[in-house]
């Protein structure tokens, strides 16, 4: 059929793979020619519909002009900021950036790496790198370096005067087979800090620019190597404190969340295209099946809820759990900290009030990082230094996720314990962020726990765990109680290794609310114009997660948290 009469928008003319098919209407003798543009990351799903006459051999138009109603034009206003921002950021991609990507400061390793990325990376390295193996060309020895992508080469780095700087290994990764999809070259030199800084200085003198925090990953995102959720997982992987945190970030980097978000966004845009088509061609298309549409909305909503359940797990893996160990003096708080962390962080003596300040120790419980805070014994005192320590103990309890109150099984529940108990109750009433509390009955090797468990105060605690710090008894039960209280069990049962962060959870909640409003509009038989508003809102929320719809402010906030060189 002839296509010369089509009036396709300018931004659609360059798109390949236009698909056509005929659809016969029962209420019309003519067939309908449906036009579908390709579905991809940048084109999404277009379903502009136009009516053609099947009786004509050349496919004469029933209308003099075809109005293409597509979902993407509804998102143009929201995507314009993103396109302008990417255009502004891409102006800096002509620069070649350089940074030391191995840790700087502290204890140095045997090798340090300098990374360059940009169009001039090869030219810059050529000015300072001399390969040890001289290649022959046309019967003559060549001293100039000719990089072969992903082939390591040994040589030396020299300065402008020809003086030797260091012996190095150079690893070229040429576009597009690199992290940033630009020419990337890594120079591996000797550690210690001196050699790497000298090589970095030579690269800067040759025309490179010092990279900003996260700029390598930012270029990977702008060049389509990663989407925004994957880029965020790169930062989480680098800052992971436990194996579980690293595995979760790696699952997100492999595209776990990205695949889900892209599929949900594509379904929303497909629904939006269907609604748009009915707005423009209401007389020529069948009515939408409201029941099928509600089923699709509910399915998307359920997937969003499953993803939201991973937020708490992701937060705990990145931030960790803060546990404040409180109690009266000389009940075994410091011994509990040392035994739990298997260190000698806190000083342990028979003298009451030995601990005057907060002592911290880090452990891993069930794959989650936990910070233990050993506090000063809470009691009435006229000692100025000890009173400051008591005040800090109360502050630590207010800011902790879990309070562990330690009592002595040999002494039983005392009046001082009641005083501390009252303080804890007041803390829990005034601080909504406090999750729960655990009563630890210590020194069970010296006396039974009956003297404590019989009291009425025990019922107010969420968990009661008997322990012996000296013999390290009861710590498995203590860790199980801790994990149960912070609520990690319900999220690990979801089955997803990846987890969403706070920014992603906010957008998922935004999409969830839009889908709920959409379902209500359909059930109330509101005009389909109202449907389109909520569908668009959900699609934009999913685009904020993947980076298809994102502002420069959001990008700056995300990548500013990266380290230099990543």
LUMMAR-547473 format. One record per residue (C-alpha): residue number from 1; x negated, y, z negated. Coordinates in steps of 0.5 Angstrom, whole numbers, plus 500, padded with zeros to 3 digits. Layout:
% LUMMAR-547473
k=NUM&c1=X&c2=Y&c3=Z
...
% end
This chain:
% LUMMAR-547473
k=1&c1=500&c2=500&c3=500
k=2&c1=498&c2=507&c3=501
k=3&c1=495&c2=511&c3=495
k=4&c1=494&c2=518&c3=499
k=5&c1=500&c2=521&c3=496
k=6&c1=498&c2=520&c3=489
k=7&c1=497&c2=526&c3=485
k=8&c1=492&c2=523&c3=479
k=9&c1=489&c2=528&c3=474
k=10&c1=482&c2=530&c3=475
k=11&c1=479&c2=526&c3=469
k=12&c1=482&c2=520&c3=472
k=13&c1=480&c2=520&c3=479
k=14&c1=473&c2=517&c3=477
k=15&c1=475&c2=511&c3=473
k=16&c1=474&c2=505&c3=477
k=17&c1=478&c2=499&c3=476
k=18&c1=485&c2=502&c3=477
k=19&c1=490&c2=496&c3=477
k=20&c1=497&c2=496&c3=480
k=21&c1=503&c2=491&c3=480
k=22&c1=510&c2=491&c3=482
k=23&c1=516&c2=490&c3=477
k=24&c1=523&c2=489&c3=479
k=25&c1=529&c2=493&c3=476
k=26&c1=535&c2=489&c3=475
k=27&c1=539&c2=496&c3=475
k=28&c1=536&c2=498&c3=481
k=29&c1=535&c2=495&c3=488
k=30&c1=528&c2=498&c3=489
k=31&c1=521&c2=496&c3=485
k=32&c1=517&c2=500&c3=480
k=33&c1=510&c2=500&c3=482
k=34&c1=506&c2=500&c3=475
k=35&c1=499&c2=503&c3=475
k=36&c1=495&c2=501&c3=469
k=37&c1=488&c2=505&c3=468
k=38&c1=482&c2=500&c3=465
k=39&c1=482&c2=499&c3=457
k=40&c1=475&c2=501&c3=454
k=41&c1=472&c2=505&c3=449
k=42&c1=472&c2=511&c3=452
k=43&c1=478&c2=510&c3=457
k=44&c1=483&c2=506&c3=452
k=45&c1=489&c2=504&c3=455
k=46&c1=493&c2=508&c3=460
k=47&c1=500&c2=506&c3=462
k=48&c1=502&c2=512&c3=467
k=49&c1=508&c2=509&c3=471
k=50&c1=511&c2=512&c3=477
k=51&c1=517&c2=509&c3=482
k=52&c1=515&c2=507&c3=489
k=53&c1=520&c2=505&c3=494
k=54&c1=519&c2=498&c3=496
k=55&c1=523&c2=498&c3=503
k=56&c1=518&c2=503&c3=506
k=57&c1=512&c2=499&c3=509
k=58&c1=507&c2=505&c3=507
k=59&c1=510&c2=505&c3=499
k=60&c1=513&c2=512&c3=500
k=61&c1=514&c2=516&c3=493
k=62&c1=521&c2=516&c3=490
k=63&c1=519&c2=523&c3=487
k=64&c1=515&c2=528&c3=491
k=65&c1=510&c2=529&c3=485
k=66&c1=508&c2=523&c3=480
k=67&c1=507&c2=525&c3=473
k=68&c1=502&c2=521&c3=470
k=69&c1=504&c2=520&c3=462
k=70&c1=498&c2=517&c3=458
k=71&c1=496&c2=517&c3=451
k=72&c1=490&c2=520&c3=452
k=73&c1=492&c2=526&c3=454
k=74&c1=496&c2=527&c3=447
k=75&c1=489&c2=526&c3=444
k=76&c1=485&c2=531&c3=448
k=77&c1=486&c2=536&c3=443
k=78&c1=483&c2=532&c3=437
k=79&c1=478&c2=529&c3=441
k=80&c1=476&c2=536&c3=444
k=81&c1=472&c2=538&c3=437
k=82&c1=468&c2=531&c3=438
k=83&c1=466&c2=532&c3=445
k=84&c1=464&c2=539&c3=444
k=85&c1=460&c2=537&c3=438
k=86&c1=457&c2=531&c3=442
k=87&c1=455&c2=536&c3=447
k=88&c1=452&c2=540&c3=442
k=89&c1=448&c2=535&c3=439
k=90&c1=446&c2=532&c3=445
k=91&c1=442&c2=538&c3=447
k=92&c1=437&c2=536&c3=442
k=93&c1=436&c2=529&c3=445
k=94&c1=431&c2=532&c3=450
k=95&c1=426&c2=533&c3=444
k=96&c1=422&c2=527&c3=442
k=97&c1=422&c2=526&c3=434
k=98&c1=417&c2=523&c3=430
k=99&c1=417&c2=520&c3=423
k=100&c1=413&c2=516&c3=418
k=101&c1=419&c2=510&c3=417
k=102&c1=415&c2=506&c3=412
k=103&c1=416&c2=509&c3=404
k=104&c1=411&c2=515&c3=403
k=105&c1=409&c2=516&c3=396
k=106&c1=408&c2=511&c3=390
k=107&c1=405&c2=504&c3=391
k=108&c1=402&c2=504&c3=399
k=109&c1=402&c2=498&c3=403
k=110&c1=397&c2=495&c3=407
k=111&c1=401&c2=498&c3=414
k=112&c1=405&c2=504&c3=415
k=113&c1=409&c2=505&c3=421
k=114&c1=410&c2=512&c3=425
k=115&c1=416&c2=512&c3=430
k=116&c1=417&c2=516&c3=436
k=117&c1=424&c2=517&c3=440
k=118&c1=425&c2=521&c3=446
k=119&c1=424&c2=522&c3=453
k=120&c1=416&c2=524&c3=452
k=121&c1=415&c2=519&c3=447
k=122&c1=410&c2=515&c3=452
k=123&c1=407&c2=521&c3=454
k=124&c1=405&c2=523&c3=447
k=125&c1=402&c2=517&c3=445
k=126&c1=398&c2=517&c3=452
k=127&c1=395&c2=523&c3=449
k=128&c1=392&c2=519&c3=443
k=129&c1=392&c2=512&c3=444
k=130&c1=386&c2=508&c3=448
k=131&c1=388&c2=501&c3=449
k=132&c1=382&c2=496&c3=447
k=133&c1=384&c2=492&c3=453
k=134&c1=382&c2=495&c3=460
k=135&c1=386&c2=493&c3=466
k=136&c1=384&c2=493&c3=473
k=137&c1=387&c2=496&c3=478
k=138&c1=385&c2=496&c3=485
k=139&c1=378&c2=494&c3=483
k=140&c1=377&c2=499&c3=478
k=141&c1=378&c2=499&c3=470
k=142&c1=384&c2=503&c3=468
k=143&c1=383&c2=506&c3=461
k=144&c1=390&c2=510&c3=461
k=145&c1=395&c2=506&c3=457
k=146&c1=401&c2=503&c3=461
k=147&c1=406&c2=501&c3=456
k=148&c1=410&c2=494&c3=457
k=149&c1=417&c2=494&c3=453
k=150&c1=416&c2=490&c3=447
k=151&c1=409&c2=488&c3=448
k=152&c1=405&c2=489&c3=443
k=153&c1=398&c2=492&c3=444
k=154&c1=392&c2=493&c3=440
k=155&c1=387&c2=500&c3=441
k=156&c1=385&c2=506&c3=437
k=157&c1=388&c2=513&c3=436
k=158&c1=383&c2=519&c3=438
k=159&c1=384&c2=526&c3=437
k=160&c1=383&c2=532&c3=442
k=161&c1=375&c2=532&c3=441
k=162&c1=375&c2=524&c3=442
k=163&c1=374&c2=522&c3=434
k=164&c1=376&c2=516&c3=432
k=165&c1=382&c2=516&c3=427
k=166&c1=385&c2=509&c3=426
k=167&c1=385&c2=502&c3=429
k=168&c1=393&c2=501&c3=431
k=169&c1=398&c2=497&c3=434
k=170&c1=403&c2=500&c3=439
k=171&c1=410&c2=497&c3=440
k=172&c1=413&c2=500&c3=446
k=173&c1=421&c2=499&c3=446
k=174&c1=423&c2=503&c3=453
k=175&c1=430&c2=505&c3=454
k=176&c1=435&c2=502&c3=454
k=177&c1=432&c2=496&c3=450
k=178&c1=431&c2=500&c3=443
k=179&c1=434&c2=502&c3=437
k=180&c1=436&c2=509&c3=440
k=181&c1=437&c2=507&c3=447
k=182&c1=431&c2=512&c3=448
k=183&c1=424&c2=511&c3=449
k=184&c1=422&c2=508&c3=442
k=185&c1=414&c2=507&c3=440
k=186&c1=412&c2=505&c3=434
k=187&c1=405&c2=506&c3=432
k=188&c1=402&c2=501&c3=426
k=189&c1=396&c2=504&c3=423
k=190&c1=393&c2=502&c3=416
k=191&c1=396&c2=504&c3=410
k=192&c1=394&c2=509&c3=404
k=193&c1=398&c2=515&c3=407
k=194&c1=391&c2=518&c3=410
k=195&c1=391&c2=515&c3=417
k=196&c1=399&c2=515&c3=418
k=197&c1=399&c2=523&c3=416
k=198&c1=393&c2=524&c3=421
k=199&c1=397&c2=520&c3=426
k=200&c1=403&c2=524&c3=425
k=201&c1=400&c2=530&c3=425
k=202&c1=397&c2=529&c3=432
k=203&c1=404&c2=527&c3=435
k=204&c1=406&c2=533&c3=432
k=205&c1=401&c2=537&c3=436
k=206&c1=402&c2=533&c3=442
k=207&c1=409&c2=536&c3=442
k=208&c1=414&c2=532&c3=438
k=209&c1=418&c2=534&c3=433
k=210&c1=419&c2=532&c3=426
k=211&c1=425&c2=528&c3=425
k=212&c1=431&c2=530&c3=421
k=213&c1=434&c2=525&c3=415
k=214&c1=438&c2=520&c3=419
k=215&c1=436&c2=523&c3=426
k=216&c1=434&c2=516&c3=429
k=217&c1=441&c2=513&c3=427
k=218&c1=445&c2=519&c3=429
k=219&c1=442&c2=518&c3=436
k=220&c1=443&c2=511&c3=436
k=221&c1=451&c2=513&c3=435
k=222&c1=451&c2=519&c3=440
k=223&c1=448&c2=514&c3=445
k=224&c1=453&c2=509&c3=444
k=225&c1=448&c2=504&c3=441
k=226&c1=452&c2=504&c3=434
k=227&c1=459&c2=506&c3=432
k=228&c1=460&c2=511&c3=426
k=229&c1=462&c2=505&c3=421
k=230&c1=456&c2=501&c3=423
k=231&c1=451&c2=507&c3=422
k=232&c1=454&c2=508&c3=415
k=233&c1=452&c2=501&c3=414
k=234&c1=445&c2=502&c3=416
k=235&c1=444&c2=507&c3=410
k=236&c1=448&c2=502&c3=406
k=237&c1=443&c2=496&c3=408
k=238&c1=437&c2=501&c3=406
k=239&c1=440&c2=503&c3=399
k=240&c1=442&c2=496&c3=398
k=241&c1=440&c2=494&c3=390
k=242&c1=443&c2=486&c3=391
k=243&c1=443&c2=481&c3=396
k=244&c1=450&c2=481&c3=396
k=245&c1=450&c2=488&c3=397
k=246&c1=445&c2=487&c3=403
k=247&c1=449&c2=482&c3=406
k=248&c1=456&c2=486&c3=406
k=249&c1=452&c2=492&c3=409
k=250&c1=449&c2=487&c3=414
k=251&c1=456&c2=484&c3=416
k=252&c1=459&c2=491&c3=417
k=253&c1=453&c2=493&c3=421
k=254&c1=454&c2=487&c3=426
k=255&c1=461&c2=490&c3=427
k=256&c1=466&c2=486&c3=422
k=257&c1=470&c2=493&c3=421
k=258&c1=468&c2=496&c3=428
k=259&c1=472&c2=490&c3=431
k=260&c1=478&c2=491&c3=427
k=261&c1=478&c2=498&c3=428
k=262&c1=478&c2=498&c3=435
k=263&c1=483&c2=493&c3=436
k=264&c1=488&c2=497&c3=431
k=265&c1=486&c2=503&c3=435
k=266&c1=488&c2=500&c3=442
k=267&c1=494&c2=497&c3=439
k=268&c1=496&c2=504&c3=437
k=269&c1=494&c2=507&c3=444
k=270&c1=498&c2=502&c3=447
k=271&c1=504&c2=503&c3=443
k=272&c1=503&c2=511&c3=444
k=273&c1=503&c2=510&c3=452
k=274&c1=509&c2=506&c3=452
k=275&c1=513&c2=511&c3=448
k=276&c1=510&c2=517&c3=453
k=277&c1=512&c2=513&c3=459
k=278&c1=520&c2=513&c3=456
k=279&c1=519&c2=520&c3=455
k=280&c1=518&c2=521&c3=462
k=281&c1=521&c2=516&c3=466
k=282&c1=527&c2=514&c3=461
k=283&c1=532&c2=513&c3=467
k=284&c1=527&c2=508&c3=470
k=285&c1=524&c2=504&c3=464
k=286&c1=528&c2=499&c3=460
k=287&c1=529&c2=501&c3=452
k=288&c1=524&c2=499&c3=447
k=289&c1=525&c2=493&c3=443
k=290&c1=525&c2=496&c3=436
k=291&c1=525&c2=489&c3=433
k=292&c1=518&c2=487&c3=437
k=293&c1=515&c2=494&c3=435
k=294&c1=517&c2=494&c3=428
k=295&c1=514&c2=487&c3=428
k=296&c1=507&c2=490&c3=431
k=297&c1=507&c2=496&c3=426
k=298&c1=508&c2=491&c3=420
k=299&c1=502&c2=486&c3=423
k=300&c1=498&c2=493&c3=424
k=301&c1=500&c2=495&c3=417
k=302&c1=498&c2=488&c3=413
k=303&c1=491&c2=488&c3=417
k=304&c1=490&c2=495&c3=414
k=305&c1=492&c2=493&c3=407
k=306&c1=487&c2=487&c3=407
k=307&c1=481&c2=492&c3=409
k=308&c1=483&c2=497&c3=404
k=309&c1=482&c2=491&c3=399
k=310&c1=475&c2=491&c3=400
k=311&c1=474&c2=498&c3=398
k=312&c1=473&c2=496&c3=390
k=313&c1=468&c2=491&c3=392
k=314&c1=464&c2=496&c3=397
k=315&c1=464&c2=501&c3=391
k=316&c1=461&c2=496&c3=386
k=317&c1=456&c2=494&c3=391
k=318&c1=453&c2=500&c3=392
k=319&c1=454&c2=504&c3=386
k=320&c1=454&c2=498&c3=381
k=321&c1=458&c2=497&c3=374
k=322&c1=456&c2=501&c3=368
k=323&c1=456&c2=498&c3=361
k=324&c1=455&c2=502&c3=355
k=325&c1=453&c2=497&c3=349
k=326&c1=456&c2=501&c3=342
k=327&c1=457&c2=499&c3=335
k=328&c1=454&c2=500&c3=328
k=329&c1=447&c2=500&c3=326
k=330&c1=443&c2=494&c3=326
k=331&c1=449&c2=489&c3=329
k=332&c1=444&c2=487&c3=335
k=333&c1=446&c2=492&c3=340
k=334&c1=438&c2=492&c3=342
k=335&c1=437&c2=485&c3=342
k=336&c1=443&c2=484&c3=346
k=337&c1=440&c2=488&c3=351
k=338&c1=434&c2=485&c3=351
k=339&c1=437&c2=478&c3=352
k=340&c1=441&c2=480&c3=357
k=341&c1=436&c2=483&c3=361
k=342&c1=431&c2=478&c3=359
k=343&c1=426&c2=484&c3=358
k=344&c1=423&c2=488&c3=352
k=345&c1=426&c2=495&c3=354
k=346&c1=429&c2=496&c3=347
k=347&c1=425&c2=496&c3=340
k=348&c1=428&c2=491&c3=335
k=349&c1=427&c2=492&c3=328
k=350&c1=430&c2=490&c3=321
k=351&c1=431&c2=498&c3=320
k=352&c1=438&c2=501&c3=321
k=353&c1=438&c2=506&c3=326
k=354&c1=432&c2=504&c3=330
k=355&c1=435&c2=506&c3=337
k=356&c1=436&c2=514&c3=337
k=357&c1=437&c2=515&c3=344
k=358&c1=440&c2=511&c3=350
k=359&c1=436&c2=505&c3=353
k=360&c1=437&c2=503&c3=360
k=361&c1=436&c2=496&c3=363
k=362&c1=438&c2=494&c3=370
k=363&c1=441&c2=487&c3=372
k=364&c1=445&c2=483&c3=377
k=365&c1=451&c2=480&c3=375
k=366&c1=455&c2=476&c3=380
k=367&c1=452&c2=480&c3=386
k=368&c1=453&c2=486&c3=383
k=369&c1=448&c2=491&c3=380
k=370&c1=450&c2=493&c3=373
k=371&c1=447&c2=498&c3=369
k=372&c1=446&c2=497&c3=361
k=373&c1=446&c2=502&c3=356
k=374&c1=444&c2=501&c3=349
k=375&c1=446&c2=506&c3=345
k=376&c1=445&c2=509&c3=338
k=377&c1=449&c2=506&c3=332
k=378&c1=455&c2=510&c3=331
k=379&c1=456&c2=512&c3=324
k=380&c1=456&c2=518&c3=319
k=381&c1=449&c2=521&c3=318
k=382&c1=446&c2=528&c3=316
k=383&c1=440&c2=526&c3=320
k=384&c1=439&c2=531&c3=326
k=385&c1=436&c2=527&c3=331
k=386&c1=440&c2=521&c3=329
k=387&c1=447&c2=525&c3=330
k=388&c1=444&c2=527&c3=337
k=389&c1=444&c2=520&c3=338
k=390&c1=451&c2=518&c3=336
k=391&c1=454&c2=524&c3=340
k=392&c1=450&c2=521&c3=346
k=393&c1=453&c2=514&c3=345
k=394&c1=460&c2=517&c3=345
k=395&c1=458&c2=521&c3=351
k=396&c1=456&c2=514&c3=354
k=397&c1=462&c2=510&c3=352
k=398&c1=466&c2=516&c3=356
k=399&c1=462&c2=515&c3=362
k=400&c1=462&c2=507&c3=362
k=401&c1=466&c2=503&c3=366
k=402&c1=466&c2=498&c3=361
k=403&c1=465&c2=498&c3=353
k=404&c1=462&c2=493&c3=350
k=405&c1=463&c2=493&c3=342
k=406&c1=458&c2=489&c3=338
k=407&c1=460&c2=487&c3=331
k=408&c1=456&c2=482&c3=326
k=409&c1=459&c2=475&c3=325
k=410&c1=455&c2=475&c3=318
k=411&c1=458&c2=482&c3=316
k=412&c1=465&c2=481&c3=319
k=413&c1=469&c2=487&c3=321
k=414&c1=467&c2=493&c3=316
k=415&c1=470&c2=500&c3=315
k=416&c1=465&c2=502&c3=320
k=417&c1=467&c2=498&c3=325
k=418&c1=474&c2=501&c3=324
k=419&c1=471&c2=508&c3=325
k=420&c1=468&c2=506&c3=331
k=421&c1=474&c2=502&c3=334
k=422&c1=478&c2=509&c3=333
k=423&c1=473&c2=513&c3=337
k=424&c1=474&c2=508&c3=342
k=425&c1=481&c2=508&c3=342
k=426&c1=481&c2=516&c3=343
k=427&c1=476&c2=515&c3=348
k=428&c1=480&c2=510&c3=352
k=429&c1=486&c2=515&c3=351
k=430&c1=483&c2=521&c3=354
k=431&c1=479&c2=518&c3=359
k=432&c1=483&c2=515&c3=365
k=433&c1=476&c2=512&c3=368
k=434&c1=475&c2=508&c3=363
k=435&c1=476&c2=501&c3=365
k=436&c1=476&c2=496&c3=359
k=437&c1=473&c2=494&c3=353
k=438&c1=469&c2=487&c3=351
k=439&c1=468&c2=485&c3=343
k=440&c1=462&c2=481&c3=343
k=441&c1=461&c2=478&c3=336
k=442&c1=454&c2=477&c3=335
k=443&c1=449&c2=473&c3=331
k=444&c1=454&c2=467&c3=331
k=445&c1=448&c2=462&c3=329
k=446&c1=449&c2=465&c3=322
k=447&c1=456&c2=465&c3=321
k=448&c1=463&c2=463&c3=324
k=449&c1=467&c2=468&c3=328
k=450&c1=473&c2=467&c3=323
k=451&c1=472&c2=473&c3=319
k=452&c1=472&c2=478&c3=325
k=453&c1=478&c2=474&c3=330
k=454&c1=483&c2=474&c3=324
k=455&c1=483&c2=482&c3=324
k=456&c1=489&c2=486&c3=328
k=457&c1=484&c2=490&c3=332
k=458&c1=481&c2=484&c3=336
k=459&c1=488&c2=484&c3=340
k=460&c1=486&c2=491&c3=342
k=461&c1=480&c2=489&c3=346
k=462&c1=481&c2=486&c3=353
k=463&c1=476&c2=480&c3=352
k=464&c1=472&c2=477&c3=346
k=465&c1=466&c2=473&c3=347
k=466&c1=462&c2=470&c3=341
k=467&c1=454&c2=471&c3=343
k=468&c1=447&c2=469&c3=339
k=469&c1=442&c2=474&c3=342
k=470&c1=436&c2=471&c3=339
k=471&c1=438&c2=464&c3=342
k=472&c1=441&c2=467&c3=348
k=473&c1=448&c2=464&c3=347
k=474&c1=455&c2=466&c3=350
k=475&c1=452&c2=470&c3=356
k=476&c1=455&c2=466&c3=361
k=477&c1=462&c2=468&c3=358
k=478&c1=460&c2=475&c3=357
k=479&c1=458&c2=476&c3=365
k=480&c1=464&c2=472&c3=367
k=481&c1=469&c2=477&c3=362
k=482&c1=465&c2=483&c3=365
k=483&c1=467&c2=481&c3=373
k=484&c1=474&c2=479&c3=371
k=485&c1=475&c2=486&c3=368
k=486&c1=472&c2=490&c3=373
k=487&c1=477&c2=486&c3=378
k=488&c1=472&c2=483&c3=383
k=489&c1=476&c2=477&c3=384
k=490&c1=482&c2=479&c3=388
k=491&c1=477&c2=482&c3=393
k=492&c1=473&c2=477&c3=394
k=493&c1=478&c2=472&c3=396
k=494&c1=480&c2=476&c3=402
k=495&c1=475&c2=473&c3=406
k=496&c1=471&c2=479&c3=409
k=497&c1=464&c2=479&c3=408
k=498&c1=464&c2=487&c3=410
k=499&c1=467&c2=492&c3=405
k=500&c1=470&c2=499&c3=407
k=501&c1=467&c2=506&c3=403
k=502&c1=471&c2=511&c3=401
k=503&c1=471&c2=515&c3=407
k=504&c1=473&c2=509&c3=411
k=505&c1=478&c2=508&c3=406
k=506&c1=481&c2=515&c3=406
k=507&c1=482&c2=514&c3=413
k=508&c1=485&c2=507&c3=413
k=509&c1=490&c2=510&c3=407
k=510&c1=492&c2=516&c3=412
k=511&c1=493&c2=510&c3=418
k=512&c1=497&c2=506&c3=413
k=513&c1=502&c2=512&c3=411
k=514&c1=503&c2=514&c3=418
k=515&c1=505&c2=507&c3=420
k=516&c1=510&c2=507&c3=414
k=517&c1=513&c2=513&c3=417
k=518&c1=513&c2=510&c3=424
k=519&c1=517&c2=504&c3=421
k=520&c1=522&c2=509&c3=418
k=521&c1=523&c2=513&c3=424
k=522&c1=525&c2=507&c3=428
k=523&c1=529&c2=504&c3=423
k=524&c1=533&c2=511&c3=422
k=525&c1=534&c2=511&c3=430
k=526&c1=530&c2=518&c3=430
k=527&c1=528&c2=520&c3=437
k=528&c1=522&c2=517&c3=440
k=529&c1=518&c2=524&c3=440
k=530&c1=518&c2=523&c3=432
k=531&c1=515&c2=516&c3=433
k=532&c1=509&c2=519&c3=438
k=533&c1=507&c2=524&c3=432
k=534&c1=506&c2=518&c3=427
k=535&c1=503&c2=513&c3=432
k=536&c1=498&c2=519&c3=434
k=537&c1=496&c2=520&c3=427
k=538&c1=495&c2=513&c3=426
k=539&c1=490&c2=512&c3=432
k=540&c1=486&c2=519&c3=430
k=541&c1=485&c2=516&c3=423
k=542&c1=482&c2=509&c3=426
k=543&c1=478&c2=514&c3=431
k=544&c1=475&c2=517&c3=425
k=545&c1=473&c2=511&c3=422
k=546&c1=469&c2=509&c3=429
k=547&c1=467&c2=516&c3=431
k=548&c1=471&c2=516&c3=437
k=549&c1=475&c2=522&c3=433
k=550&c1=470&c2=526&c3=429
k=551&c1=467&c2=533&c3=427
k=552&c1=460&c2=535&c3=426
k=553&c1=461&c2=537&c3=419
k=554&c1=463&c2=529&c3=418
k=555&c1=457&c2=527&c3=422
k=556&c1=452&c2=532&c3=418
k=557&c1=455&c2=529&c3=411
k=558&c1=454&c2=522&c3=413
k=559&c1=447&c2=523&c3=416
k=560&c1=444&c2=527&c3=411
k=561&c1=444&c2=522&c3=406
k=562&c1=440&c2=518&c3=410
k=563&c1=432&c2=517&c3=409
k=564&c1=427&c2=521&c3=414
k=565&c1=425&c2=515&c3=419
k=566&c1=432&c2=512&c3=419
% end
